[in-house]
Amino acid sequence: MILVMISCGKKQAKVTEIDINKFEEQAATLVDQQVSMTGMVVHICKHGGKKMFLVGDNPDNKIVVFAGEQISEFPVELEGKKVKVFGIIKEEIITEDTIRQWEAEDAANDTANKSIEVNAGNAQPVDAKAVKEGKVENVAVKDTAKSECIDESAEHKEGKCEDDRYAAIRQKIAESKDGKYRRYWIEVTKFEEVKE
């Protein structure tokens, strides 16, 4: 009887079903709450498989979801399939100050990368074992990752390799009433393929 009372005393967290076609308007009222949403997988980022893009009725309106701590990665085999994701709505508020900070970080990273390239041009052959153990910078791996990143950012028009990647965000900040752009996503705790 005590076990029954304990189990009855635990409330299941309410999960709100979101319509993927109304994601932006619904997400704004559900920040930090548990939700579920169904959509077609159109892309899974190749770098770690932590980011997945879903669409509903409008294929141009892509909704991004991120793998939470419980998920190691989204399997690439899901591309082209319908899935239901469960997770928590997250919000990022971006201002012009945020963008200036990002640009400063980009400039610092560009300087560091140029230094690596200069040093790589003067580098002597290195021991493969030392590279594998992380004792030596593996420039070839970085270059491959960069080119893949360029391909991906061109595909979904957002990513760290675009020259003017902040223009669209600046436009949204300018169009907002309070000088803030709010970006929403789902941090996914579990997902399942929807069989039709």
BAROTOR-159095 format. One line per field, with one value per residue: x, z, y of N, C-alpha, C in turn; residue number from 1. Coordinates in steps of 0.02 Angstrom, whole numbers, plus 32768, in hexadecimal, padded with zeros to 4 digits. Layout:
BEGIN
n.u: X_...
n.w: Z_...
n.v: Y_...
ca.u: X_...
ca.w: Z_...
ca.v: Y_...
c.u: X_...
c.w: Z_...
c.v: Y_...
seq: NUM_...
//
This chain:
BEGIN
n.u: 8029_8064_80BF_8068_8032_80A3_80C7_8055_8060_80C5_80CC_80B8_8118_80CD_80B7_80B6_806C_80AE_8084_80DE_80D4_80B0_8116_816D_8114_80D5_8141_8176_8124_813D_81BB_823E_81EC_81A6_8192_814B_8163_8140_818E_81D7_8277_82F4_8378_8410_8491_8538_85A6_85BE_8537_84D8_8478_83DA_836C_82C3_822A_8184_80EB_811C_81A9_8210_8216_8276_828C_82F7_833D_8395_8403_83F1_8446_8430_8432_849F_84B6_8459_841F_8457_840C_838A_8369_82F3_828C_81F9_81F0_81D0_81F4_8226_823A_8285_8255_82C2_8308_835C_8395_83BF_841F_845D_84D4_84F6_8516_8585_85DF_85EB_8629_86A3_86D8_86E1_8741_87B0_87BF_87D9_8857_88A1_8895_88D7_8957_896F_896C_89DC_8A43_8A2F_8A59_8AE2_8AFE_8B4D_8B53_8AE8_8AD6_8A60_8A25_8A34_89DE_8963_8957_893C_89A2_89D7_89A3_8928_891F_88E9_8873_8828_881A_87CB_8756_8731_8713_86A7_864F_8636_85F0_857D_8549_8527_84C1_8458_8452_8484_8506_85AE_860A_85E5_85FB_85AE_8559_850D_84B5_842C_83FC_8414_83B8_833F_8347_833D_82BB_8272_820D_824B_82D4_830E_8331_82E2_8308_82D4_82DA_82D4_8313_833C_8304_82D9_82AE_8249_822B_81A7_8136_80DE
n.w: 8000_8025_7FBE_7F52_7F77_7F71_7EE9_7EB0_7EDF_7E95_7E13_7D65_7CF2_7C93_7BE6_7B5B_7ABE_7A2B_7997_7909_789F_78DA_792B_7958_7992_79F6_7A41_7A82_7AF0_7B3D_7B77_7BC9_7BE7_7BDB_7B40_7AAA_79FE_7952_78B7_7810_77EF_77A9_77A6_77F6_7854_782C_7880_7907_7917_7964_7948_78FE_7877_785E_77FF_77DC_778F_773A_76DD_76DC_7758_77D0_7868_78EF_7957_79E9_7A25_7AC8_7B66_7B7D_7B02_7A8F_7A07_7973_7904_785C_7804_7819_77C7_7754_778D_77F8_789B_794B_79C8_7A71_7AF5_7B3E_7B30_7AFE_7B0A_7AB9_7ACC_7A64_7A4A_7A02_7A45_7A66_79E7_79C7_7A25_79F9_797D_79A7_79E4_7974_792A_797E_7978_78EF_78E8_7937_78EA_7874_78A4_78C1_783F_7805_7855_7833_77B1_77BF_77FE_7836_7803_7864_78E9_78D6_7942_79A9_797C_7981_7A0B_7A32_7A49_79E9_797D_7907_7872_77F6_7815_784C_77DB_7788_77D5_77D1_7747_7739_778E_7748_76DA_771B_7757_76E7_76BB_771D_7734_77A6_7816_7855_77F2_7793_773E_7758_77C7_782A_77F9_77DE_785F_7898_784E_787F_7903_78EF_78C0_792F_79BF_7A36_7A23_7A29_79F7_79FC_7A06_79F2_7A25_7A32_7AB3_7AA8_7AFC_7AE4_7A53_79CD_7940_78CF_7894_7800
n.v: 7FC5_803C_804B_805F_80D9_812B_8121_815A_81D8_8213_8281_827C_82D8_8356_8348_83AA_83A7_83E6_843C_842C_8484_84F9_851D_858C_85ED_85A1_856F_85DE_85F1_8584_8573_851D_84B2_840B_83BD_8373_834A_8331_830E_8313_82D4_8332_834E_831F_835A_833A_8342_82F6_82DA_831C_8379_8390_83A9_83CF_83C9_8403_841F_8484_847E_84D9_8510_84EC_8497_8493_8416_83DF_8361_8325_8307_827F_8244_8203_821B_824D_81D3_81CB_8184_81A9_8211_824D_820A_8202_8244_8243_82B2_82CA_833C_83D0_8478_84F6_859B_8620_86C2_8742_87D1_886C_8881_87FE_87CA_881A_87EA_8765_877E_87B3_8742_86EF_8736_8727_869C_868D_86CB_8673_85FE_8623_862C_85A7_8573_85B2_857D_84F7_84F5_84FB_8489_83F2_8346_82DD_8266_81E7_81A6_8203_8267_8224_8210_828D_82E6_8335_83B6_8391_83C6_83A3_835D_83C6_8419_83C8_83BF_8445_8458_8401_843F_84B4_8481_8452_84C8_8510_84C1_84C7_854E_858A_859A_8583_85A4_8601_869D_8714_86F7_8730_878D_876F_875A_87D7_8820_87EA_8815_889F_88A6_8884_88B0_88D2_88D4_8858_87B4_871C_8674_85CF_8523_846F_8410_8373_82E4_8265_8201_81C1_815B_8179_810D_80FA
ca.u: 8000_8091_80DA_8034_802C_80DF_80C2_801F_8077_80F1_80A8_80DC_811D_80A0_80D8_808A_8077_80B4_807B_811C_80C3_80A6_814A_8185_80E3_80C8_817F_817F_80FD_814D_8202_8250_81B8_81AD_8167_8158_8156_814B_81A0_8201_82BE_8310_83C2_8432_84D5_8569_85D9_85A7_84F1_84B4_8446_83AD_833C_8282_81FA_813D_80CC_8145_81ED_8240_8215_8299_8290_8332_833C_83D8_8407_8401_847C_841F_8437_84E4_84B0_8420_8438_844F_83D9_8349_835A_82BD_8258_81D3_8200_81B1_8227_8210_826F_8276_825D_82F7_8305_8398_8385_83F9_841E_8497_850F_8507_8537_85C8_8608_85FB_8659_86E4_86F0_86F4_8781_87E4_87C8_87FA_889D_88C0_8898_890D_8995_8977_897C_8A22_8A6C_8A28_8A82_8B28_8B03_8B73_8B28_8ADD_8AC7_8A18_8A10_8A2F_89A0_892B_8953_892A_89DD_89E8_8968_891D_8903_88C2_8831_8806_8808_8793_871B_871D_86F2_8665_8625_8622_85BB_8540_852C_8508_8484_8421_8458_8496_853E_85E8_8638_85CD_861B_8582_8526_84E5_8489_83E5_83EC_840F_8377_830A_834C_8323_8272_8252_81F4_8275_831B_8325_831A_82DB_8310_82BB_82E8_82C5_834A_831A_8314_82CE_828D_8234_8214_815F_8126_809E
ca.w: 8000_8026_7F7A_7F29_7F89_7F58_7EA0_7E9F_7EF3_7E62_7DD8_7D25_7CD6_7C5B_7BA5_7B2D_7A78_7A02_794E_78EA_7873_7904_795E_7974_79BF_7A30_7A68_7AAB_7B2E_7B5D_7B87_7C02_7BF4_7BB4_7B05_7A76_79BC_791C_7878_77E2_77F6_7768_77AA_7836_784C_782C_78B5_7948_7913_799D_7931_78CD_785C_784F_77DC_77DB_774E_7711_76DE_76E6_779E_77F4_78B0_7907_799A_79FE_7A50_7B0E_7B83_7B7B_7ABE_7A77_79C6_794A_78CD_781A_77E1_7823_7792_7728_77B4_7827_78E0_7983_79F9_7AB3_7B14_7B61_7B07_7B14_7AEA_7AB9_7ABC_7A42_7A3F_79DC_7A6F_7A5E_79A7_79CB_7A4C_79CC_794B_79C8_79ED_7930_7918_79A6_795C_78AE_78F5_794F_78B2_7846_78C5_78B8_77F8_77FB_7875_780E_7775_77D2_782A_7823_7808_78AA_78F8_78D5_7986_79CF_7966_799C_7A53_7A40_7A5D_79B2_7959_78C7_7848_77C0_782F_7852_7799_7772_77FA_77B8_7706_7745_77AD_7712_76B5_7743_7761_76A8_76B5_7745_7737_77E8_7830_7867_77BB_7766_7746_7776_77E6_785B_77D8_77E7_78A6_78A1_7831_78AE_793D_78D9_78B7_796F_79E4_7A70_7A12_7A3C_79CE_7A24_79DF_7A1A_7A0D_7A62_7ACA_7AA4_7B2F_7AC2_7A13_79B1_78FB_78C8_785C_77E1
ca.v: 8000_8075_8052_807C_8120_814D_8127_8188_821A_822E_8298_827B_831B_8360_8351_83CD_8398_8422_8435_8444_84BC_8535_8516_85CB_860C_8576_8569_861B_85EB_8544_8570_84F2_8480_83CE_83BC_8341_8366_8301_832D_82ED_82E4_8345_8353_8315_8374_8303_834A_82DD_82C5_8339_83A9_8372_83D9_83B1_83F4_83F0_842A_84B1_8464_8510_8523_84B7_849E_846F_83F8_83CA_8326_8332_82DE_8237_822C_820B_823C_8238_81AA_81E8_815C_81C7_8242_8238_81E7_822A_8233_8269_82C2_82DF_8362_840F_84B4_8524_85DD_8649_8707_875F_8819_8884_8874_87B7_87C2_8838_87BA_872D_8795_87B8_86FD_86D9_8756_8707_8659_8694_86D9_8634_85CF_8639_861A_855E_8567_85C7_854A_84B8_84FB_84F1_844E_83B7_830A_82CA_8221_81DB_8194_8242_8289_81FD_821A_82D3_830D_8361_83D0_8370_83FA_8384_834F_8406_8430_839F_83D4_8487_8452_83E2_8473_84E2_845F_844F_850A_8523_849B_84E0_8596_85A4_8574_85AB_85B1_8634_86DE_8746_86CE_8755_87BD_875D_8765_8820_8835_87D8_8842_88E0_88A0_8876_88EB_88E1_88CF_8815_877C_86DF_8638_8597_84E0_843B_83E6_8332_82B1_8225_8208_8181_815E_8172_80E0_810E
c.u: 802C_80AE_80A7_802E_8068_80DA_808B_8034_80A4_80C8_80D5_80DE_80F1_80C8_80A5_809D_8077_80A7_80B8_8110_80B7_80DB_815D_8153_80D5_8106_8188_815A_810F_8197_820D_821A_81C2_8179_8177_8144_8167_815B_81CB_8249_82DA_835C_83D8_847A_8507_859D_85BC_855E_84C6_847C_841D_837A_82FC_8257_81B4_8122_80F6_818E_8222_8245_8233_829C_82CB_8325_8383_83D3_8419_8436_846F_8429_847D_84E4_8470_843B_8427_8418_8393_8337_8327_8285_8235_81E5_81D6_81E8_8206_8249_8256_8284_8292_82F2_8349_8383_83C4_83ED_845A_84D7_8526_852E_857D_85F8_861B_862F_869E_8702_8707_8738_87BB_87F3_87EB_8845_88C1_88C8_88CE_8951_89A4_898C_89C5_8A51_8A6A_8A53_8ACC_8B33_8B2E_8B44_8B24_8ACC_8A7B_89FE_8A08_89F0_8964_8922_8944_8965_89F1_89A7_8962_88F9_88D7_887B_8809_87EF_87CD_8753_8702_86F9_86AE_8635_860C_85E9_857A_8520_850B_84C5_844B_8428_8466_84CF_857B_8615_8620_85EE_85EF_8549_84FB_84B4_843F_83D0_83E6_83CD_833E_830B_832E_82D7_824E_823D_8225_82C0_8339_8307_831A_82DB_82FD_82D0_82D2_8305_832C_8333_8308_82AA_8279_821D_81CA_8152_80E2_807D
c.w: 8000_7FE1_7F4C_7F37_7F6D_7F0D_7E8B_7EAF_7EC0_7E25_7D9B_7D0B_7C98_7C1B_7B76_7AE5_7A50_79BA_792D_78BC_7898_793A_7980_79A6_79FD_7A5E_7A98_7AEE_7B56_7B70_7BC9_7C15_7BC6_7B7C_7ADB_7A34_7987_78DB_784E_77E9_77B1_776A_77F2_782C_7857_7863_78F8_7949_794A_7989_78F8_78B8_7847_7829_77E4_7795_771F_7714_76E8_772F_77C8_783E_78C8_794D_79A9_7A2B_7A97_7B26_7B7D_7B36_7AA3_7A33_79A4_7910_7889_77F3_77E9_77EC_7762_774B_77E3_786E_7910_79B6_7A39_7AD3_7B34_7B32_7B26_7AEC_7AEF_7AA4_7AA1_7A37_7A13_7A03_7A6A_7A1E_79A8_79F1_7A20_7999_7968_79D2_79A9_791D_793E_798B_7919_78B7_790B_7916_7880_7862_78BB_7870_77EA_7818_784F_77CF_7782_77F8_780B_7826_7851_78AF_78FC_791B_79B1_79BC_7985_79E6_7A65_7A54_7A27_7990_7916_7899_7811_77D7_7834_780E_777D_7794_77E1_7775_770D_7761_7777_76EA_76DB_774A_7721_76A1_76DE_7758_777D_7803_7836_782D_778B_7774_776B_779A_7818_783B_77E5_7830_78B4_7886_7860_78EC_792B_78D4_78F9_7992_7A1B_7A62_7A26_7A0C_79F9_79F6_7A0C_79FA_7A43_7A73_7AD5_7AD9_7B13_7A80_79FA_7968_78F9_7889_7841_77BE
c.v: 803F_8081_8072_80C6_8148_8157_8157_81D0_823A_8242_8294_82C3_831F_836C_8370_83BC_83DA_8411_8454_8480_84FD_8539_8558_85E9_85E2_8572_85A3_8617_85AC_853C_854B_84BF_8444_83CD_837E_8361_8333_8327_82FE_8304_82F4_834A_8344_832B_833C_8307_8336_82C8_82E2_8369_838A_83A7_83B4_83E3_83D7_83F8_8454_849A_849A_8525_84EB_84C8_8474_8453_83DF_838E_833B_8302_8293_8219_8238_822E_8225_820E_81C8_81C3_8179_81F9_8226_8214_8217_8214_825D_8273_82D9_8306_83A2_8449_84E1_8565_85FF_868F_8728_87A9_882C_887A_882B_87AC_87DF_880A_877F_8741_879C_8773_86E0_86F5_8736_86C1_865B_86A0_8699_8603_85E2_8628_85CF_8550_8579_8592_8508_84B9_84EF_84B0_8417_837B_82F4_8280_8217_81CA_81D3_8268_8267_8209_8262_82FE_833F_8376_83AD_83A0_83DC_8375_8390_841F_8409_83B4_8417_8481_8431_8415_84A3_84C2_8460_8494_8522_84FF_84B7_8529_85B2_857A_859F_85BD_85E6_8676_8710_8722_86F3_8785_87AE_8769_87B0_883B_8825_8803_8885_88DF_8895_88B6_8901_88DA_888C_87E3_873E_86A3_85FD_8555_84AF_8416_83A1_8302_826A_8232_81C3_818C_8152_8148_80F4_80D3
seq: 1_2_3_4_5_6_7_8_9_10_11_12_13_14_15_16_17_18_19_20_21_22_23_24_25_26_27_28_29_30_31_32_33_34_35_36_37_38_39_40_41_42_43_44_45_46_47_48_49_50_51_52_53_54_55_56_57_58_59_60_61_62_63_64_65_66_67_68_69_70_71_72_73_74_75_76_77_78_79_80_81_82_83_84_85_86_87_88_89_90_91_92_93_94_95_96_97_98_99_100_101_102_103_104_105_106_107_108_109_110_111_112_113_114_115_116_117_118_119_120_121_122_123_124_125_126_127_128_129_130_131_132_133_134_135_136_137_138_139_140_141_142_143_144_145_146_147_148_149_150_151_152_153_154_155_156_157_158_159_160_161_162_163_164_165_166_167_168_169_170_171_172_173_174_175_176_177_178_179_180_181_182_183_184_185_186_187_188_189_190_191_192_193_194_195_196
//
